[in-house]
């Protein structure tokens, strides 16, 4: 403390000599001794105000977005410095407001660096700093920490595919991961479902079921609701449905912590978790997870400075790409630099600090999502200089977390995994001059906006649509067909949504999933226009005659029940047929599912959004994430077996928790637990449910969208963008047809508010516990015990 005070005093003296608008002496001058006393007084007052007043100000600003809170740190610190100068004896200290902000920022940085340097040489000081960083304290428990059951930390590197990780290790971008691989860690690829995005994958990983999540965003006919995975109300509902299906709170129900995720996993300790963001009450606000980190003014200033640096870096990188005319390229102006800085700086710093605190608190299981790579790869591409820099910083964050494990009260096993990869490629609009919505409207004979560019590919697409329409109009139509008569006389326009390179087309006025025959009668050219377009790989649509069918561009039509990996989906790799068959059984699958083309030679797909690195459908690296586990854990699968689907990953992670912690891990409840529906004001309740749809087509194996099978006796399985306040790492941007969270076809959207994991949790020891959650720094649980072990680590910027 004295050393930090002395260094801060010297810093003030130096700044007073360098900055004309900052003074520490009377206008007629003072002796050096008098000036030094004034500087010491101001430094002490500034430090005291920072320790006492800053946490209160941060707590008062919990409802302010973290982006604003971080930037406010500069101005709050400057105000505190002005107060400190004002209380100096004889009022000798003075500074302009602008200068005060600069002086306060430098003071905070110097104080933080000094504290860190001292902590490196002192285990107790280092531990105290980390506890202050996370706002956690727990009572000590007797016994040797080495005898404690190991805890487990799951770090999700959002969007980092298996190939990207291998290449990063080979290129020396991730030395920490390279060291682990050399030490015997297992690197295992796994395959996602058709919907290769965070909402589906993380729901399956954390809650054991991602059934009926056909895409990142989709329209539900029975409620008239637009579901978007990275919106709080949708996340609440998705988690509620998963808990109801499994009868289990989630992977983290016993002494767990969820950090930076879309879903809580049943954890009692949450920070930046979207599915609890819609809960009412100050204590349950997701932004409360910022408090422990930003309660230290040095953290706020450092993160804010890094935030500004990242914004400048993004502007420079996008300008360089534009000047060099790099392709593919997508617009990166507007607010995107701030969105990127939030994901790569603010979210990373808060989540890493929270995980460190969880480990020092001895939590049994921690699951955290780092979204930096996914956000940058969407706009800069998954391979290149921009994403390489992000991977380097992620590796430093992993190293810092691994070092803190040496100071924890129990051993920790760190598992790295990803929820999906990313596939590169020009956008559909950039190549063909029109969006998927434009193509659908052309196939429906509806007006196409004038903004559609007259590119050769765009002209070909429009010509194909026009020719298909002309030929289709000559096809005979059975006027006496009852189904045709049931269709509205004036059908509504289709709802077209994009999830990476997966597109969904729904007709909201028809209460059931439309069949191919019904669509052909209403829009004779639509399916032909889509299936024959060069940018479309295949189309899935129900059929009254053949069950659901897959339509390919070469004219191939294969019933879903007969799909094999050697058929029209062969180019998409092993498991594609199974993934399509599973999604076809979902109750809320769209009327038409459209997957873009995939070039296996280049690995390119065409996203239906403004993304040159995309995920959400089939094709390339997006469907192959990774799982990296330490050798102390059992192999994820047997020799020669494959990991398929997020639900199987859930079973693997649950098995690893049982191996580490024994019977304390919650067991599955025998019957589903009823959860309260997501509620809201009467005007947001939505329209009455539409008539139920017909039973979905049953594939040859007899399933109707049920989870895919797993090991004998185990629940079946099949296959999350972003922090609050920023687009998630999943498919970004707004839907192609309807604004996010907006009512579709006049239907109001329900709002969140009910707990997503409000269930009684059963444990193997016979106890039962009710739901609980709170902000970072909540009630204590397991004790901290024993001395620190291992070398102290540097509290460096990660």
Secondary structure, 3 states (H helix, E strand, C coil): CHHHHHHHHHHHHHHHHHCCCEECCCCCCCCHHHHHHHHHHHHHHHHHHHHHHHHHHHHHCCCCCHHHHHHHHHHHHHHHHHHHHHCCHHHCCEECHHHHHHHHHHHHHHHHHHHHHHHHCCHHHHHHHHHHHHCCCCCECCCCHHHCCCEEEEEEECCCCHHHHHHHHHCCCCHHHHHHHHCCCEEEEEECCCCCCHHHHHHHHHHCCCCCCCCCEEEECCCCEEEECCCHHHHHHHHHHHHHHHCCCCCCCCCEEEECCCCCCCCCEEECCHHHCCCCCCCCCHHHHHHHHHCCHHHHHHHHHHHHHHHHHHHHHHHHHHHCCCCCCCCCCCCHHHHHHHHHHHHHHHHHHHHHHHHHCCCCEEEEEECHHHHHHHHHCCCCHHHHHHHHHHHHHHHHHHHHHHHCCCCEEEEEECCCCCEECCCHHHHHCCCHHHHHHHHCCCCCCCCCCCCHHHHHHHHHHHHHHHHHCCCCCCCCCHHHHHCCCCCCCCEEEEECCEEEEECCCCCCCCEHHHHHHHCCCHHHHHHCCCCEEEEEEECCCCCCEEEECCCCEEEHHHCCCCCCCHHHCCCHHHHHHHHHCCCCCCCEEEEECEECCCCEECCCCCCCEECCCCCHHHHEEEEEECCCCCCCCCCCCCEECHHHHHHHHHHHHHHHHHHHCCCCCCCCCCCCCCCCCHHHCCCCCCCCCCCCCCCCCCCCCCCCCCCCCCCCCCCCCCCCCCCCCCCCCCCCCCCCCCCCCCCCCCCCCCCCCCCCEECCCCCEECCCCECCCCCCCCCECCCCCCCCCCCCCC
